[in-house]
Amino acid sequence: MIYRSIVESDLDSFLPLLVADPASRLTADLYRAKLADGQYRPEWTWIAEDPSGGAPLAVAVWWGGRELTTPGALDAVYVHGSVGTLAQRTALAAELLTSAHAAYAQAGAAVPPAFHIFLPGDWRERPDVVAALEWRQEVARRAGLPGSLERLRYEWTPPAGIPEPSSPPPSSSGRLRFTAEPDDEVFVDLFRQVLEGTLDATTRQESERVGAEQQARTDVEFYRDHMLGDRSWWRVARTPAGEVVGFGLPSRNHGGPVVGYLGVLPGHRGRGYVDDILAEITRILVAEADAALIRSDTDLTNTPTAAAMERAGYRNDSRRLVLSARP
């Protein structure tokens, strides 16, 4: 079997494999659209083909921003139904991912990109979704992605209501003042502080690996340089007396406006400030990004943030399963 990245002339041969199923949204039309705007690249799309010829038997598609030299995430894996048994199809896909991971490591990737799978909220009660997911989980595990993190995806739309604008600016409850802060070092310090007791599993694991200071700098760099939101939208939240209690980063990604990051400092948690900061983020995205839809993800185990989303009118419509190299 030959495992390789594609060239432009391969398009017509592998696109028929991209047929959406209950655990994968990618279609041929969506692939073409993301290829055109640079989110997908030929060198990040890999196929498995028989040396004797014929159409590709499997395809794996990775995603990344224009500024990246290696992909940021695995978006989809498909195997042709003609490939023997389920066990054979799983083995083929695992070899395909393993080959691509080796190439990405040579290109400088420290770990294989995580596999992000979007699922309906009731996926555990749907046999069709479970069946479409299970073989992909096994493929990921064999290819070095044993970690599994489930995240809730929330969405805000205008019927939920727009928080009143501030002046200059108290939160909608009047308990906080929100100010822009151009100094990145201020946000580095705030990110470092909120790492204490954080319920975000990915951030916690990374900070344990690289240290709080490095993780805080990495977070600021990511939201400043890799997200598409305006840096001027970032806000520091203070009490009327001037004490900093947290911060909010309204932002955008390739899909549209998002709640980039929301943090409450350890000494101020449990007082409902999360509601004020989320309201300010929402207001800024509506005012500055003309948002008609705002998305936000939070870990399944982060119940305080999930509850704040519900109170603010955000509704959980789906889940995202992240399969990664870190258990």
C-alpha positions in Angstrom: 0.0 0.0 0.0 1.2 3.5 -0.8 0.6 6.3 1.7 1.2 9.9 0.4 0.0 13.4 0.3 -2.0 14.5 -2.7 -1.1 16.6 -5.7 -3.7 18.7 -7.6 -4.3 16.0 -10.2 -5.6 13.7 -7.4 -8.7 15.8 -6.6 -11.2 14.0 -8.8 -10.0 10.6 -7.7 -10.4 11.0 -3.9 -13.2 13.5 -3.6 -15.9 10.8 -4.0 -14.7 9.4 -0.7 -15.8 12.5 1.1 -19.4 11.7 1.9 -20.7 13.1 5.3 -21.7 10.5 7.9 -23.0 10.8 11.5 -19.4 11.4 12.8 -18.0 13.5 10.0 -19.3 16.7 8.3 -16.7 16.9 5.5 -18.0 16.8 2.0 -16.4 17.3 -1.4 -17.9 20.8 -1.8 -16.7 21.8 1.7 -13.3 20.4 1.0 -13.0 22.5 -2.2 -14.1 25.6 -0.4 -11.5 25.2 2.4 -8.8 24.3 -0.2 -9.5 27.5 -2.0 -9.1 29.7 1.0 -6.0 27.9 2.4 -7.5 26.1 5.3 -6.7 22.8 3.6 -3.6 22.1 1.6 -2.5 19.3 -0.8 0.4 18.5 1.5 -2.0 18.1 4.4 -4.3 15.7 2.6 -3.2 12.1 2.5 -4.4 9.1 0.6 -3.9 5.4 0.7 -3.7 3.7 -2.7 -3.0 0.3 -4.1 0.3 0.1 -6.0 -1.5 -1.7 -8.8 -3.6 1.4 -9.4 -7.2 2.4 -9.1 -8.9 5.0 -7.0 -7.7 5.9 -3.5 -8.9 3.5 -0.8 -8.7 6.0 2.1 -8.2 9.7 2.7 -7.3 11.8 5.8 -7.7 15.6 5.8 -5.9 17.9 8.1 -6.7 21.6 8.7 -4.5 24.6 9.5 -4.3 28.4 9.4 -2.3 30.1 6.7 0.5 31.0 9.1 1.2 27.4 10.1 3.9 25.2 8.6 2.4 22.0 10.0 -1.4 21.3 10.4 -3.3 22.3 13.5 -5.9 19.5 13.5 -7.2 16.4 11.8 -10.6 17.1 10.4 -11.7 13.8 8.7 -10.8 10.2 7.9 -12.7 8.2 5.3 -12.2 4.6 4.0 -13.8 3.2 0.9 -16.5 0.6 1.7 -14.9 -1.9 -0.6 -12.0 -2.4 1.7 -12.6 -5.8 3.3 -13.8 -6.0 6.9 -14.2 -3.2 9.4 -10.9 -4.4 11.0 -9.1 -4.1 7.7 -10.5 -0.7 7.1 -9.4 0.4 10.6 -5.9 -0.9 10.1 -5.6 0.9 6.7 -6.7 4.2 8.1 -4.4 3.8 11.1 -1.4 3.2 8.8 -2.4 6.3 6.7 -2.4 8.5 9.8 0.8 7.0 11.1 2.6 7.8 7.8 1.3 11.4 7.8 2.3 11.9 11.5 5.9 10.8 10.6 6.0 13.4 7.8 4.7 16.1 10.1 7.3 15.2 12.8 10.0 15.6 10.2 8.5 19.0 9.3 8.8 20.1 12.9 5.5 19.1 14.6 6.2 18.3 18.3 3.2 16.1 18.6 0.7 14.7 16.0 -2.2 17.1 15.4 -5.3 16.2 17.5 -8.4 14.7 15.8 -11.5 16.9 16.3 -14.8 15.2 15.8 -18.1 17.1 15.9 -21.0 15.1 17.3 -24.7 15.8 18.1 -25.4 16.3 21.8 -27.2 13.0 22.1 -24.6 11.0 20.3 -24.4 8.3 23.0 -28.1 7.4 22.4 -27.7 7.1 18.6 -26.3 3.8 17.4 -25.5 5.3 14.0 -23.3 8.0 15.5 -21.6 5.5 17.9 -20.8 3.1 15.0 -19.4 5.9 12.8 -17.3 7.1 15.8 -15.9 3.9 17.3 -13.8 2.9 14.4 -12.3 6.4 14.1 -11.5 6.3 17.8 -9.6 3.1 17.3 -7.8 4.5 14.3 -6.7 7.5 16.3 -5.5 5.3 19.2 -3.4 3.1 16.9 -1.9 6.2 15.3 -0.8 7.7 18.6 -3.8 9.7 19.7 -5.0 8.0 22.9 -6.2 11.0 24.7 -9.9 11.9 24.7 -11.6 15.1 25.8 -15.3 15.9 25.3 -16.3 19.5 24.9 -19.7 21.2 24.8 -20.4 23.6 22.0 -22.7 26.5 22.7 -24.3 29.1 20.4 -25.7 32.5 21.0 -28.2 34.1 18.5 -30.0 37.5 18.7 -33.2 36.2 20.3 -31.2 35.5 23.4 -30.8 39.3 23.9 -27.9 41.7 23.6 -26.3 43.0 26.8 -26.7 46.8 27.2 -23.6 48.8 26.2 -21.3 50.1 29.0 -20.3 53.6 29.8 -17.1 53.5 30.3 -17.9 50.8 30.7 -19.7 49.1 33.7 -20.9 45.7 33.1 -24.6 45.1 32.6 -24.9 44.4 36.3 -22.9 47.6 37.2 -20.5 45.5 39.4 -17.5 45.7 37.0 -15.7 48.1 34.7 -14.2 46.9 31.5 -11.2 48.6 29.9 -9.0 47.8 26.9 -5.4 47.1 27.7 -2.8 47.3 24.9 0.1 45.8 27.0 0.4 42.1 26.2 2.4 41.6 29.5 -0.7 42.5 31.5 -2.5 39.6 29.8 0.4 37.3 30.2 0.2 37.9 34.0 -3.6 37.4 33.9 -3.4 34.2 32.0 -0.7 33.0 34.4 -3.0 33.7 37.4 -6.1 32.0 36.1 -4.1 28.8 35.6 -4.4 28.2 39.3 -7.4 25.8 39.7 -8.4 26.0 36.0 -11.0 23.5 34.9 -9.8 23.7 31.3 -8.1 20.3 30.9 -6.0 21.1 27.9 -4.6 24.3 29.4 -3.9 22.6 32.7 -2.1 19.7 31.0 0.0 22.0 28.9 0.9 24.2 31.8 2.1 21.2 33.8 4.3 20.3 30.9 5.9 23.6 30.1 5.3 25.7 33.2 2.7 28.5 34.0 4.8 31.3 32.6 5.4 29.7 29.2 1.8 28.6 29.0 0.6 32.1 29.7 2.8 33.5 26.9 1.8 30.8 24.5 -1.9 31.6 25.2 -1.4 35.3 24.6 0.5 34.6 21.4 -2.2 32.2 20.1 -5.1 34.6 20.6 -3.1 37.6 19.3 -1.4 36.0 16.3 -3.4 33.0 15.3 -7.0 33.9 16.0 -8.8 36.3 13.6 -10.3 38.6 16.2 -9.2 42.2 16.7 -6.7 42.6 19.5 -8.4 45.9 20.5 -11.5 43.8 21.6 -9.6 42.3 24.6 -10.9 43.6 28.0 -9.7 43.6 31.6 -12.5 43.5 34.2 -12.2 45.6 37.4 -14.4 46.4 40.3 -15.4 50.1 40.7 -12.5 50.4 43.2 -10.1 49.3 40.4 -9.3 45.8 41.6 -8.8 43.3 38.7 -11.1 40.3 38.9 -10.7 38.8 35.4 -10.6 39.3 31.7 -12.4 38.5 28.4 -11.1 37.9 24.9 -13.8 38.3 22.2 -12.4 36.8 19.0 -13.1 35.2 15.7 -12.0 32.0 14.0 -12.5 30.8 10.4 -16.1 29.9 11.3 -17.0 33.3 12.7 -17.2 35.2 16.1 -16.3 33.2 19.2 -15.9 33.6 22.9 -12.1 33.3 22.7 -11.3 33.2 26.4 -12.9 34.1 29.6 -11.1 34.1 32.9 -11.8 35.0 36.6 -8.9 35.3 38.9 -8.8 32.6 41.7 -9.6 35.0 44.6 -12.7 36.3 42.9 -14.4 33.0 41.7 -17.8 32.0 43.0 -19.2 35.6 42.9 -20.9 35.5 39.5 -18.3 37.6 37.7 -18.2 35.0 34.9 -21.7 36.3 33.9 -20.6 39.9 33.7 -17.5 39.0 31.6 -19.5 36.8 29.2 -22.1 39.5 28.8 -19.3 42.0 27.8 -17.7 39.6 25.4 -21.1 39.0 23.8 -21.8 42.7 23.5 -18.5 43.5 21.9 -18.9 40.8 19.3 -22.3 42.1 18.4 -21.1 45.7 18.3 -17.7 45.2 16.7 -18.1 42.0 14.6 -21.9 42.4 13.8 -22.3 38.9 15.2 -25.5 37.1 14.4 -24.1 33.8 15.7 -21.5 33.4 18.5 -19.9 30.1 19.4 -18.2 28.9 22.5 -16.7 25.6 23.6 -16.1 24.5 27.1 -15.0 21.1 28.6 -17.8 18.8 29.6 -16.4 18.9 33.2 -16.3 22.7 33.4 -19.8 23.0 34.9 -19.4 26.7 36.1 -18.7 28.0 32.6 -21.4 25.7 31.1 -23.9 27.1 33.6 -22.9 30.7 32.8 -23.5 30.0 29.1 -26.9 28.7 29.8 -27.8 31.8 31.9 -26.6 34.1 29.1 -28.8 32.5 26.6 -26.2 30.4 24.9 -27.6 27.0 23.9 -25.7 23.7 23.6 -26.3 22.3 20.2 -23.4 19.8 19.8 -20.3 18.3 21.2 -16.7 18.1 20.1 -14.5 15.1 20.8 -10.8 15.9 20.8 -8.5 12.8 20.4 -4.9 13.8 21.1 -1.4 12.5 21.8 -1.6 13.6 25.4 -3.7 11.1 27.6 
